[in-house]
Amino acid sequence: MVSWSGHIVPFAVTLLIWFFATGLIAWADNRDRATFTTSLVVAGGVGIAGLIAILISSQSTSTLSVYLAFVGALMVWGWHEVGFLTGAVAGPRREVSDPTLRGFDRFAQASATVIYHEIALALTALTLISLSWNASNQIGATVFVLLFVMRLSTKLNMFVGVPNTSLEILPPHLHYLKTYFGRNRMTVMLALSTLAIAAIAIWFASLAMAAPVGSAAMIGASLLFALCLLGAIEHVFLALPFRDGALWGWALPKRMAAQAKVGGAPSNTQNSIQAEGSTHGL
């Protein structure tokens, strides 16, 4: 039986946070670069607050603690996202790819554009796992690890190549990353990745349905189900002609208005950069 408080509300909370938090981060990272220091300071404060929330909530299994741990993990994740999208924590390589490279050399060069970010995420995940290893509430660590795994899957799929590489919310100073994308194509890897995340979502859904009505276990499993479902949908977007600007254009008013005035010239520029990267094979 579907529970309003145990199933519907957690799903709605996850959806709303995903939508508005993504837009807020996109807005902050697409502003003038002079504002990035302020954005990083604010994001750092939010991240530290999120870490404290996870630590406090890890000792309790109340429904409020489950929500607190969930939101805390997203706050820490948002901190990392701002660090990456402002370019503060990305990688040592910050230029377009070498079109002559293939195989491992191409992978190594692509990895050099994001390696600092990946290391920071991995260290944070390990820290949260260690801090909550014997804790009664492990939602915070679980959420962060799931986000890490799903984001890594997205990056690997885009490196190999996906049918749709629309990234309108990617800040202009990171457009060089598009040259590391594989050519537009559907791959077995993308299909399997999507199915794997969907399977995890179904597993969490079964846990949520089996848990006592209104319990912290039901709410926690429902939150994780919603998170994985959104991750699976984002992977599906990689295979469909979906424009992220259609959802988060409100967070990029200046860029969207500029595109409208010049008849889409910025998009054409982005497409030329993307096309350069799409010629790189494995």
N, C-alpha and C positions, 0 to 999 in steps of 0.2 A: 504494500500500500504506500502510495506517495504521500509524504508528509510535507506540509507547508513550511514549517520551521526547520525541518531536518533536511529537506531536499531542495525545495523551490528557492527559499531565501538564500542559502549558501551559493546556489547557482547564479542568482541575480547579483549577489555581492561580487562574485568573481568576474562576471561579465562587465559590470559597471566599472570596477577598478581597472580591469584590462583596457577598456575603451578610453577612459579619461586619463589614466596614468600614462598610457602610450602617447596620447595627444599632448599631455603636459611636457613629457620628455622631448617629443618632437619639436614643440614650440621653443623650449629652452635651447635646444641644440641647433636650431635654425635661425637664431637671432644673430645680431652682430657679434663678432668674435671678442669685442671689448667687454661683452657681458659674461663671457665664459668663466672668468674667475669667480664672479658672484654666484653663478650657477653651480660651480664645483663646491664652493663653501656651503651653500644651502643644501646641496645633495649630500655632502659629507655629514652635515648635522642630521639630516633625515636618516642616512645610513646607520649612524651611531645609535640614534634613537630606535631604529628598527632592531639592531643587535641587542640592545637592552631589553626591548619588548620580548624578543625571542627567549632570552635568558630568564626573564621573570616568569613568562608563561610556561616555560618548560617544566616547572615544578607543580603544575596544576592541570587537572583534566576537566575543568569546568568548560562549559560551552563558550564563555567569554574568553577564556585562555586560548581556546582553539582559534577563535577569530583573531585574537591578538597576535598569536604566533604566525598565522597566515599573513596578516597585514605586515608584520615585522619583517618577514622574509621578503615580501615584495618591496618594502622600503630599502632593504639592503641591496636587492637586485637593481632597483632604480638608481641607486648610487653608482653601481658599476656601469649601468647603461649610459648615464650622463658622462662618466669618465671616458668611456669609449667614444661616444658620438661627438664629444667636444674635441676629441683627438688627444686628450691628456694622457690616456692610458690605451694605446693601440698597439704599436709595434715599431721596431727600428726602421722599417721600410715604409716610406710615404710617397711613393711615386708609382706611375703606371707600370704594368708588367712587361717583361721582356717577351715579345711574341715568338722568339726562336726557341724558347725552352719547352721541354716536354717531360712527362713522367714525374719522377721524384724531384727533379730540379725545379719544375714549375710548382710543385706542391710546397717545397721548401721556401721558395720565394713568396708564395701566397701566405704561408704560415708566418713569415716575418712581418706581415702587415698587421697581424692581430695577436701575436704571441704574448705580449705583455698582458693583454686583456684576458686571454685564456688562462694564463698562470694565476692572475689575480682571482678569477672565478674559481679555479680549482682549489687554491689555498683557502678561500673563504668557505667553499663547500666542505673541505676537510676539517676546518675549524668548527663549523656548525655541527658536523657529525660527531666530532670528539666531545664537544660541550654537551651534546644531548644524548650521548651513547646510552646512559642508564637512566635518562630522564623519563618521566611518565608521559610527557607531551613532546612528541618528536615531529610535529607538523611543520615547524619552522625549517628544520634541516631538510625534511622531505620535499617541501615546496621548492627550496633553493636548488636542491640536486636535480629535481625534475626539470626546472627551468634551464639549468645548465646543460643537461643532456639533450633537451629539445632544441635549444639554441645551437649546440654543437652539431646536431643532425642537420639543421637548416643550413649552416655554413658549409658543411661537407657536401650537401646536395647541390648548393649553388656553385661550388667549386667544380663539381663533376659536370653540372649542367642541368637546368630545369627548363620547362617550356615557358615559364613566365618569370622574368627577373625585374618586374616593376618595383622600384624602390623610390617613390617620389618623396618620401619623408627623410631620405638619407641626406644629411647636410652637404652642401656644395663642397666643403673642404675635404670630404671623404669620397668624392666621386671616383677617385682613382681606384677604389676597391672594385668597381664594376669591371675593370679590365682583367680581373682575376677570375671572373665567372666563366664557367664552361659554356659551350655553345648551347643554344636553345634546343632542348630535346627532352623526351620522356625517358626515364631510366628505371630499371628494376630497383635500383637503390631508393629512389623516391617513393615508389610504390610500397616497398617493404618497410621503409621508415614510417610512412603514414599508417600502414596496417599495424605496426608494432605499437605506435603511440595510441591508436584507437583501441587496441587490445588491452593496454594498460588502463585506459579510460573505462572500458567495460568491466574490468576487474574491480576498480574502485567503485563503480556503480553497483556491482553485486555486493560489495562490502557495505555500502550505504543502505541498500535495501534490506540486508540481513541484520543490521544493527538495531538495537532497541529504539523505538520512536522517540525523537527529540533528544537523544543522547549525544554526548560529545563525540563519540565514535561515529555516529551517523553524520553529524555536521562535518567532521574532519574528512571522512571519505567522500562526502558530496563536494566539498571544496576541491579536493584533489581530482575528482572525476571531472569537474568543470574545467579545471586548469588543463588537464590532459586533452579534453575535448577541444578546447580552444587551440592547443598545440597541434592537434590533428587537422583542424580546419585551416590553420595557417600553412600547414604542409600542402593541403589540397589547393590553397591559393597559388602555390608555386606551379601548379599544373593547369591553372585556369587563367583566362585573360582578366585578372583582377587588378585594379588600381588601388593601392593603399591610400592614395590621395582622395579617393571617393569616400573613405571613412574618416580620414584625419586631415582633410583639406582645411577644416576650420582652425586647425592649429598652425597653419602656414598661410595666413592671409596675405602677406606681402608677396610671397613667391607665386601663389595661385593667381593673384591679381596681375602680377607682372606677365605671367604666361598668357593670360587672357588678352592683355593689351597688345602683345607682339605676335599674337596668333600662334602661340605654342612654340616659339623659337627656342626657349630654354629646354623644352622637352626634346626638340630635335638635336640639340647639343648633347644632351644626356644620351640619346639614342646612338649618336656617333661614337661616344665613349664606350657605350655598352657593346656596340658592334665590333669595336676593336678588340674588346676582351672576348667576345664570342667566337673569334676566329682561332682561339687557342685550343688545341686539342689536348687529350690526355697523353 
